[in-house]
Amino acid sequence: MFLLNRKKNNTLIHDRDKFRSELKNLLGFRPRNLRLYEMAFIHRSATHTLPDGVRVNNERLEYLGDAIIDCILSDYLFHLYPEATEGFLTKTRARIVNRETLNQLGLSMGLDRLIVSNLAPSDSPRNLYGNAVEALVGALFINRGYDRTRKFLIERGLKRHFNLSALLAAETDFKSMILEYCQKKKQKLNFTSREKQSGSNGHPIFTVTLEISNKVISQGEGSTKKDAEQVASMAALNKLGLLKG
């Protein structure tokens, strides 16, 4: 954590040069209004009061970021799963924005190196990093607007540090669900897989085509054949209207 500088009034602040460098690496661009981003990482335990009486911490930005994340994810999931029901989309969004998932996202993004607090490591609240994700999104929205914030959250947040297919697959066995459906309907289920060129991380990407009674229903991609089958099965269930939330 950047707890290196301390003003005369005992206020903890960031080492600004290191903070600026870390923030640029995190966001992918040189940030404007550095003080706004500094505020995003000041935990309430390190709250300080300005001469005009305003208390400075990240709670207000956290409140704003929470709403912006919900909006961005609703838009993203709406287009990612065009056949999905409202219930399915709502539950999927909830799985992403729950405290445990957001905390893990914050740690994966390295936000623990940016947070300013007066807490001992053993006293850190379990939501510390997830709250920082929300506050950062709030600051970015104020500074650069919706489109840039959406691009950051999806491209540099979720896609880089988060496996949506794995999260859904861990909670729901979509392949078993589509298999049960086909058995009840006495229809033949078939998965055909192929390995594509390596992804950006150097690992192979598998594409699976799902057929029911020799008719192509859906496709799915994943870093393993199993993951790709799960994604294809979920897409098929969506298309058949079998995911009711």
Secondary structure by P-SEA (a helix, b strand, c coil): ccccccccccccccaaaaaaaaaaaaacccccaaaaaaaaaccccccccccccccccaaaaaaaaaaaaaaaaaaaaaaacccccaaaaaaaaaaaacaaaaaaaaaaacccccccccccccccccaaaaaaaaaaaaaaaaccccaaaaaaaccccccccccaaaaaaaccaaaaaaaaaaaaacbbbbbbbbbcccccccbbbbbbbbbcccccccccccccaaaaaaaaaaaaaaaaccccc
